Amino acid sequence: MRRGTATEVSRRSRTCRARIFRLVGVRRLGYLERAVMTVLWGSHGDAPLTARQVASALADQRAYAHTTVLTVLDRLEGKALVTRNRAARTHTYAAATSREWRASPG
C-alpha cells in the first residue's frame, strides 16, 4: 500500500486534526491571541490585567489599538480561556487556564 509523499501525509494529518478540532469545539489560537495569552500567563502572580496593561505589554512587539486588544480579550473569553472581572468600571482579565493545560495534547 502506497502511503504517499511526506507532504501528502502531512497534509492529511493536518486535515484530520482540523476536523477533530472542529468537532470538539477547539480552535487554534491566532498570533495575537497567543501573544495576549502569553502576557496574561506572564503577569506577576497571575494578577488580573486591564486591556490597557495588556496593550502596553504588547507594545514592545507592535503597537495595537486599545479596541483591538479588547476584541481579542472578548474572543478569548468566549473560548473560555480568559475570565473577565466586571466588578469595577475598568474590567480586568486573567487567564482561565494554565499554559501547561493549553499545551497538553487532547
C-alpha positions as CSV (number, residue, x, y, z in Angstrom):
1,M,0.0,0.0,0.0
2,R,1.4,3.4,-1.0
3,R,1.4,5.9,1.8
4,G,2.2,9.0,-0.3
5,T,4.9,11.5,0.0
6,A,5.8,13.3,3.2
7,T,3.9,16.3,2.1
8,E,0.7,14.3,1.3
9,V,0.9,12.6,4.7
10,S,1.4,15.8,6.5
11,R,-1.5,17.5,4.7
12,R,-3.8,14.6,5.6
13,S,-2.8,14.7,9.2
14,R,-3.4,18.4,9.4
15,T,-6.8,18.0,7.8
16,C,-7.8,15.2,10.2
17,R,-6.5,17.3,13.2
18,A,-8.5,20.3,12.0
19,R,-11.7,18.2,11.6
20,I,-11.3,16.8,15.1
21,F,-10.8,20.4,16.5
22,R,-14.0,21.5,14.8
23,L,-15.9,18.5,16.2
24,V,-14.9,19.2,19.8
25,G,-15.1,22.9,19.5
26,V,-11.4,23.7,20.0
27,R,-9.8,26.2,17.7
28,R,-6.2,27.1,17.2
29,L,-5.2,30.5,18.6
30,G,-4.1,33.1,16.2
31,Y,-0.9,35.1,16.5
32,L,-2.4,38.0,18.5
33,E,-4.5,35.6,20.7
34,R,-1.3,33.7,21.6
35,A,0.5,37.0,22.3
36,V,-2.3,38.1,24.6
37,M,-2.4,34.8,26.4
38,T,1.4,34.9,26.9
39,V,1.1,38.4,28.5
40,L,-1.7,37.1,30.8
41,W,0.2,34.0,31.7
42,G,3.3,36.1,32.4
43,S,1.6,38.5,34.8
44,H,3.1,38.6,38.2
45,G,1.3,36.2,40.5
46,D,-1.4,35.7,37.9
47,A,-2.7,39.2,38.8
48,P,-5.6,40.3,36.6
49,L,-4.7,43.0,34.0
50,T,-6.7,45.7,32.3
51,A,-6.8,45.8,28.5
52,R,-4.5,48.9,28.5
53,Q,-1.9,47.0,30.5
54,V,-2.1,44.1,28.0
55,A,-1.8,46.6,25.1
56,S,1.2,48.3,26.7
57,A,2.9,44.9,27.3
58,L,2.3,44.1,23.6
59,A,3.7,47.5,22.5
60,D,7.3,46.0,22.6
61,Q,6.4,43.9,19.6
62,R,3.9,46.2,17.8
63,A,1.5,48.9,18.9
64,Y,-2.0,47.6,18.8
65,A,-5.1,49.8,19.2
66,H,-6.9,49.5,22.6
67,T,-10.1,48.4,20.8
68,T,-8.2,45.6,19.0
69,V,-6.9,44.2,22.3
70,L,-10.4,44.5,23.8
71,T,-11.8,42.5,20.8
72,V,-9.1,39.8,21.3
73,L,-9.8,39.5,25.0
74,D,-13.5,39.2,24.3
75,R,-13.0,36.4,21.9
76,L,-10.7,34.6,24.3
77,E,-13.4,34.9,27.0
78,G,-15.8,33.3,24.5
79,K,-13.4,30.4,24.1
80,A,-13.2,30.1,28.0
81,L,-9.5,30.9,28.0
82,V,-9.9,34.2,29.8
83,T,-12.0,35.4,32.7
84,R,-13.3,38.9,33.0
85,N,-14.0,40.7,36.3
86,R,-16.7,43.3,35.8
87,A,-16.8,44.5,39.4
88,A,-15.1,47.8,38.8
89,R,-15.6,50.3,36.0
90,T,-12.4,49.1,34.4
91,H,-12.7,45.4,33.5
92,T,-9.8,43.2,34.4
93,Y,-8.8,40.0,32.7
94,A,-7.0,36.9,33.8
95,A,-6.0,33.6,32.2
96,A,-8.6,30.9,33.0
97,T,-6.3,28.1,32.1
98,S,-2.6,27.4,32.7
99,R,-0.1,27.4,30.0
100,E,0.6,23.7,30.7
101,W,-3.1,22.8,30.2
102,R,-3.2,24.5,26.9
103,A,0.0,22.8,25.7
104,S,-1.2,19.3,26.7
105,P,-2.5,17.1,23.8
106,G,-6.1,16.1,23.6
